[in-house]
Amino acid sequence: MDVAYKLDCEWPHLASGKVAEVFPHWQQQQPQLRRFRSPHTLLAFLHSAPAEQTDAPLLGLLALARHERLAGRTLVQVLLPALKTRADRIVHPRHLRDEVWELLLYSAWDAICCYPLERRRLRVAANLVLQVVHRTTRELHRPLLADNETGEQTPGWLRLDADDDGRADRDPGLDEPLAPTSSLPAEAVVLAGVAAGVITAEDADLILLTRVDGIRLALVARTQGIGYHALRQRRQRAERQLRALLGGADVSKRPDLDPVLYAGPLLLHRHARDIAAGSEPPVSRAA
């Protein structure tokens, strides 16, 4: 029997039984779930509402999933229609279909349990699906990638204009920092960029997905229905804006630090630099 079919058959019993029993407790912990009468209405909303309206309840479920297994199972059911579509698009021999689904579900559970709630608060459903497909395809093609890794990760975050093959495509008009003043995580830089209005929240999300999480830009483009080159140009423009914002600040990938706490000092640094230079703050692009 098909794995997805099994999950679909199992869900109504869970939604009316075990999940329904704990749902009031979830609503006490996560206020964004209180508007839904039952797990059935929650799932119907998440499958039909515009993406921007689903972020809050999804974040509530993700927070619960860190310690509530049934919340994780609910999120798997939320993702199931998208996973079915992606499973059909992944090229694999017919006899490996069950193995592909096993990888998809393992990747989905991993993405749910490890979702970065603090820095991925927009387009949550799309981010989850991207994480799942990325991890699944990497596992399927791991023997091919072992000797030739071609990811989008950029180890040094000051190399913001690095090309997809790792070459730096630096704007000669932008000078490197002369004396780094502080160590900032990549998340802090993009948060500060959004707060300063030099990049949009969508641009910040794109940079974090492809530069920090290592999801291939081509995969993001296919998932969002955007041309690869157009998306690449958009990322490059945003990264140039961030480089200009940084000025003398040093950026390092420090996931152990709270990015929200470090976004403030970066903004103060920029404000002081603008005052010293007698320049006006940039016009917001995020409005």
Order of alpha helices (4+ residues) and beta strands (2+ residues): alpha-alpha-alpha-alpha-alpha-alpha-alpha-alpha-beta-alpha-alpha-alpha-alpha-beta-alpha
